[in-house]
Amino acid sequence: MTTVSEREDAADRFRRLLSSHIGFLKRSCWLFDQGHEDEALRIATSLRVLFHDTGTRRRCSHTSG
């Protein structure tokens, strides 16, 4: 059984990682807008991680509530 403190730590870690991931996405979008079209693959991959459900994994956007 997890304690309240462990759940809060996990939630804080999730928020930090999500914030980092969003920062990566923003940079990739900026680079794409500057003409680096190969960033499209990185953007698509990031969006898939955030929004795609599979049979065993849930999307990050669902986890955040």
N, C-alpha and C positions, 0 to 999 in steps of 0.2 A: 504494500500500500504506500502511495506517495503522500508526503506531508504537504501542508499548505505552502511551506517555504520552498519545497522542491518544485511545486507547480508554478509558483511565482517566478522562481529562477528560470524555469523552462520557458515561461511566457516572456520574460525579459530577453532571454537569448533569442527567441523567435523574433521578437520585435527588432532587435539589433541586426539579425541576419536579413530580415525583410528590408530594413532600411538600407543596408549595404547593397542588396540586390537591386533595389529601386535606383540607387545611385549609379550602379553599373549600367542599368537600362538607360538612364538619362544621358550618361556619357556616350553610350553607343548611338543613341538617337542624334545627339549633337554631331558626332563624327559622321554619321550617315548623311545628315543635312549638309555637312561640309564636303561631301562628295565621295566619302569612303563607303561605297555601295556594298562592300563585303561585310559590313556591320549588320546588314539585314539578317544574315544567318544567326548572329549572336542575339539580335533582338527577338527573332522568332523563337529561338531556343528558350530564352528567358521567359517569354510570354507563355510558352507551353508549360514550363515548370510551374508558373504561377496559377494557370487556369485550367489545366487538363487533368481529368480524373481517369484512372485506369481501374481495373478490377480490384487491385490490392492497395493502391495508393490514392490518397485524396489530394486535390489541388491545395496549394498554399492559401489561396484566397478563401477556401472553405474553412481552413484551420483557424484563420484569424477571426472568424465569427461573422 
